[in-house]
Amino acid sequence: MALWRIRATVDDRPGYLSVLTASLALRGVNILTVQVHTTEVGAVDDFLVDAPEQVTEAELRAAVARGRGRDCWVARSEARGLADEPTRVLGLAGRLVRDPEAAGATLRTLLGADAVTWRPTPAAAPGGVGGTTMLLTDPAGGGYELRRREPSFTPAEYARAQALVELAATLARRDVDRVTLVLPDGAEVTVRPATVEDVPAVRELHVACSARSRQRRYLSGAADPSPARLRRLLEPARGVTVLATAGSGGAAEPVVAMANLLGEGDEAEAALLVRDDWQRRGLGSALLRRLVGHADRAGYAAVLLHVQAENTPMLRTLRRLDRPVAVERDGAVLTATLPLVPATAGWPAAGGAAGAVTGGPATAGRGAGAGAVVPAQRSD
């Protein structure tokens, strides 16, 4: 006996699937597993079958055609195909938990793709499937293009793949390096990724900051964001937020600074809020460097900062980054643009060639390991 995978479209009508299975049974084919993918053109049935050794691919195709199946795809399979699909997907999800950088390879394994390409800019077309091409939106920025020779992708496969991409992005965002920074004056702070559970502590940070510091952060009188807005800031749809905490005599560590990187297209906007008594100690500069590094690894083309023209400390911090900065003025607000990688990896036209680059922005944010101690440079 030999294992085969068969995929065919069948009209979603009573009795039609039984006609197909009966036709296969006449060739001595035993159906081991079946998955049904609902599509606009009918039900796509995906079978793992055990067939006599003498049965050929052509004979299997003929049996499917006699059973009213169409758009048939047939390929030899292996014993590992006997694992049920939920178990296989859970195994791949576990692989991502252990290594979020393996997103590209995991997608290739999940869908049997011939090529998995990640690009730093989102695709012009929305995510979805079109024949043997699949486009996935990466919440961390950019997107994936998957291609295979056959069979065509289905909406169910797209949903599974998008869920894995979102899992990888979440893991990468939570795995943004947790480090201990040693400031020039010897003080130590812990820098870690933010979560929605930090809303109360971040509200306390806002209360502890002066009105001037809050206005410099938000550039308006709306310097006391609502809990809903804080939740969006702490876990942005695209980008990352990191917090700096300091010990306080054994009590819960207070948040003394918040650094936000919010993705928008191929650019990301950075913003800082540092408690007044922690300003001019190098903390803001260290946090900004980490945001820029994250944006660089995630493939953004540039980082933008909106700064009040009178905010001299922040302007000094920008100069200390040792990067070219383009500044535009609009009244009392300056927009500083830090170019990063050029967004040259565009999306090919439909049907164009695709590379086979695996991996992607799931690597973003994986800098120094947990518990690392990093010296911070002095900044205003």
Secondary structure as the mmCIF struct_conf table of DSSP 4:
data_model
#
loop_
_struct_conf.conf_type_id
_struct_conf.id
_struct_conf.beg_label_comp_id
_struct_conf.beg_label_asym_id
_struct_conf.beg_label_seq_id
_struct_conf.end_label_comp_id
_struct_conf.end_label_asym_id
_struct_conf.end_label_seq_id
STRN STRN1 ALA A 2 VAL A 10
BEND BEND1 ASP A 12 ARG A 13
TURN_TY1_P TURN_TY1_P1 PRO A 14 GLY A 15
HELX_RH_AL_P HELX_RH_AL_P1 TYR A 16 ALA A 25
TURN_TY1_P TURN_TY1_P2 LEU A 26 GLY A 28
STRN STRN2 ASN A 30 THR A 39
TURN_TY1_P TURN_TY1_P3 GLU A 40 VAL A 41
STRN STRN3 GLY A 42 ALA A 51
TURN_TY1_P TURN_TY1_P4 GLU A 53 GLN A 54
HELX_RH_AL_P HELX_RH_AL_P2 GLU A 57 ARG A 66
TURN_TY1_P TURN_TY1_P5 GLY A 67 ARG A 68
STRN STRN4 ARG A 70 ARG A 76
HELX_RH_3T_P HELX_RH_3T_P1 ALA A 79 LEU A 82
BEND BEND2 ALA A 83 ALA A 83
HELX_RH_AL_P HELX_RH_AL_P3 GLU A 85 ARG A 98
HELX_RH_3T_P HELX_RH_3T_P2 PRO A 100 ALA A 102
HELX_RH_AL_P HELX_RH_AL_P4 ALA A 103 LEU A 111
TURN_TY1_P TURN_TY1_P6 GLY A 112 GLY A 112
BEND BEND3 ASP A 114 ASP A 114
STRN STRN5 ALA A 115 ARG A 119
BEND BEND4 PRO A 120 THR A 121
BEND BEND5 ALA A 124 ALA A 125
HELX_LH_PP_P HELX_LH_PP_P1 PRO A 126 PRO A 126
BEND BEND6 GLY A 127 GLY A 127
STRN STRN6 GLY A 128 GLY A 130
TURN_TY1_P TURN_TY1_P7 GLY A 131 THR A 132
STRN STRN7 THR A 133 THR A 137
TURN_TY1_P TURN_TY1_P8 PRO A 139 ALA A 140
BEND BEND7 GLY A 141 GLY A 142
STRN STRN8 GLY A 143 ARG A 147
BEND BEND8 ARG A 149 PRO A 151
HELX_RH_AL_P HELX_RH_AL_P5 PRO A 155 ARG A 174
TURN_TY1_P TURN_TY1_P9 ASP A 175 ASP A 175
BEND BEND9 VAL A 176 VAL A 176
STRN STRN9 VAL A 179 VAL A 182
TURN_TY1_P TURN_TY1_P10 PRO A 184 ASP A 185
BEND BEND10 GLY A 186 GLY A 186
STRN STRN10 GLU A 188 PRO A 193
HELX_RH_3T_P HELX_RH_3T_P3 VAL A 196 ASP A 198
HELX_RH_AL_P HELX_RH_AL_P6 VAL A 199 ALA A 208
BEND BEND11 CYS A 209 CYS A 209
HELX_RH_AL_P HELX_RH_AL_P7 ALA A 211 TYR A 218
BEND BEND12 LEU A 219 GLY A 221
BEND BEND13 ASP A 224 ASP A 224
HELX_RH_AL_P HELX_RH_AL_P8 PRO A 227 LEU A 234
BEND BEND14 GLU A 235 GLU A 235
BEND BEND15 ALA A 237 ARG A 238
STRN STRN11 GLY A 239 THR A 245
STRN STRN12 SER A 248 SER A 248
TURN_TY1_P TURN_TY1_P11 GLY A 249 GLY A 250
STRN STRN13 ALA A 251 ALA A 251
HELX_LH_PP_P HELX_LH_PP_P2 ALA A 252 PRO A 254
STRN STRN14 VAL A 255 GLU A 264
TURN_TY1_P TURN_TY1_P12 GLY A 265 ASP A 266
STRN STRN15 GLU A 267 VAL A 274
HELX_RH_3T_P HELX_RH_3T_P4 ASP A 276 TRP A 278
TURN_TY1_P TURN_TY1_P13 GLN A 279 ARG A 280
BEND BEND16 ARG A 281 GLY A 282
HELX_RH_AL_P HELX_RH_AL_P9 LEU A 283 ARG A 297
TURN_TY1_P TURN_TY1_P14 ALA A 298 GLY A 299
BEND BEND17 ALA A 301 ALA A 301
STRN STRN16 ALA A 302 GLN A 308
TURN_TY1_P TURN_TY1_P15 ALA A 309 GLU A 310
HELX_RH_AL_P HELX_RH_AL_P10 THR A 312 ARG A 319
TURN_TY1_P TURN_TY1_P16 ARG A 320 LEU A 321
BEND BEND18 ARG A 323 ARG A 323
STRN STRN17 ALA A 326 ASP A 330
TURN_TY1_P TURN_TY1_P17 GLY A 331 ALA A 332
STRN STRN18 VAL A 333 PRO A 339
BEND BEND19 VAL A 341 VAL A 341
HELX_LH_PP_P HELX_LH_PP_P3 GLY A 346 ALA A 349
TURN_TY1_P TURN_TY1_P18 ALA A 350 GLY A 351
HELX_RH_3T_P HELX_RH_3T_P5 PRO A 361 THR A 363
TURN_TY1_P TURN_TY1_P19 ALA A 364 GLY A 365
BEND BEND20 ALA A 368 ALA A 368
HELX_LH_PP_P HELX_LH_PP_P4 GLY A 369 GLY A 369
TURN_TY1_P TURN_TY1_P20 ALA A 370 GLY A 371
STRN STRN19 ALA A 372 PRO A 375
HELX_LH_PP_P HELX_LH_PP_P5 ALA A 376 ARG A 378
#
